[in-house]
Amino acid sequence: MKIVTVNVPESYLDSIKRLVGEGGLYPSRSELIRCAVREFLIKELKMVNEMIKFKDVKVEEFDDKTHVRVPITKMDENNEPVREFKTYKIVKRLEY
């Protein structure tokens, strides 16, 4: 994993503190943020895939510059978590 530094408003940190640790939903801030980013990527990339269907865009072979792989955890037949990856094409990069 890579380390990423992110500046967030103090109000976000207060909310994160409530969700982390003893009695919280997440064991650490890092895990909460990883989950949030993963869910965001899944949601956004599903939307992009739907846009591609309507624009009749052809998907080329996988390329690191034009595609992204998002980890997904599913349950197998024994109700055990299994990590898979979904691949999505990047249609447009956002400019800030």
C-alpha positions as CSV (number, residue, x, y, z in Angstrom):
1,M,0.0,0.0,0.0
2,K,1.0,3.6,-0.6
3,I,0.8,6.4,1.9
4,V,-1.4,9.3,0.9
5,T,-1.7,12.5,2.8
6,V,-5.1,14.2,2.8
7,N,-6.2,17.4,4.4
8,V,-9.8,17.2,5.7
9,P,-11.9,19.7,7.7
10,E,-12.0,19.3,11.4
11,S,-15.7,18.4,11.3
12,Y,-14.8,15.3,9.2
13,L,-12.3,14.2,11.8
14,D,-14.9,14.6,14.6
15,S,-17.2,12.3,12.7
16,I,-14.5,9.8,11.9
17,K,-13.6,9.6,15.6
18,R,-17.1,8.5,16.4
19,L,-16.9,5.7,13.8
20,V,-13.4,4.4,14.8
21,G,-12.0,2.4,17.7
22,E,-13.6,0.6,20.6
23,G,-17.3,0.2,19.9
24,G,-17.0,1.9,16.4
25,L,-17.6,0.4,13.0
26,Y,-14.0,0.5,11.9
27,P,-10.8,-0.5,13.6
28,S,-8.8,2.5,12.4
29,R,-9.1,5.8,10.5
30,S,-7.1,4.3,7.7
31,E,-9.5,1.4,7.3
32,L,-12.5,3.8,7.3
33,I,-10.9,6.0,4.6
34,R,-10.0,2.9,2.5
35,C,-13.6,1.7,2.7
36,A,-14.9,5.2,1.8
37,V,-12.6,5.5,-1.2
38,R,-13.4,2.0,-2.4
39,E,-17.1,2.7,-2.3
40,F,-16.7,6.0,-4.0
41,L,-14.7,4.4,-6.8
42,I,-17.2,1.6,-7.3
43,K,-20.1,4.1,-7.5
44,E,-18.3,6.5,-9.8
45,L,-16.9,3.7,-12.1
46,K,-20.3,2.0,-12.4
47,M,-21.8,5.3,-13.5
48,V,-19.0,5.6,-16.1
49,N,-19.7,2.1,-17.3
50,E,-23.3,3.0,-17.8
51,M,-22.3,6.1,-19.8
52,I,-20.1,4.0,-22.0
53,K,-23.0,1.7,-22.8
54,F,-25.1,4.6,-24.1
55,K,-22.2,6.2,-26.0
56,D,-21.3,3.0,-27.8
57,V,-17.6,3.3,-26.8
58,K,-15.4,0.3,-27.6
59,V,-13.3,-0.9,-24.7
60,E,-9.7,-1.6,-25.6
61,E,-7.4,-4.0,-23.9
62,F,-6.5,-3.2,-20.3
63,D,-4.0,-0.4,-20.0
64,D,-2.9,1.2,-16.7
65,K,-3.4,4.7,-18.1
66,T,-6.9,4.1,-19.4
67,H,-8.2,1.5,-16.9
68,V,-8.4,1.1,-13.1
69,R,-8.9,-2.0,-11.1
70,V,-11.0,-1.8,-7.9
71,P,-10.8,-4.5,-5.2
72,I,-14.2,-6.1,-4.3
73,T,-14.8,-8.4,-1.4
74,K,-17.5,-11.0,-2.0
75,M,-18.7,-14.0,0.0
76,D,-18.1,-17.5,-1.5
77,E,-20.4,-20.5,-1.0
78,N,-18.8,-21.2,2.4
79,N,-19.7,-17.7,3.5
80,E,-16.0,-16.7,3.6
81,P,-14.7,-13.4,2.1
82,V,-13.0,-13.6,-1.3
83,R,-11.1,-10.6,-2.8
84,E,-11.8,-10.0,-6.5
85,F,-11.0,-7.1,-8.8
86,K,-13.3,-5.3,-11.2
87,T,-11.8,-3.4,-14.1
88,Y,-13.3,-0.1,-15.3
89,K,-12.2,2.2,-18.2
90,I,-11.4,5.8,-17.3
91,V,-13.5,7.9,-19.7
92,K,-12.4,11.3,-18.6
93,R,-9.9,12.5,-16.0
94,L,-11.1,15.3,-13.7
95,E,-9.1,18.5,-13.8
96,Y,-8.8,20.6,-10.6
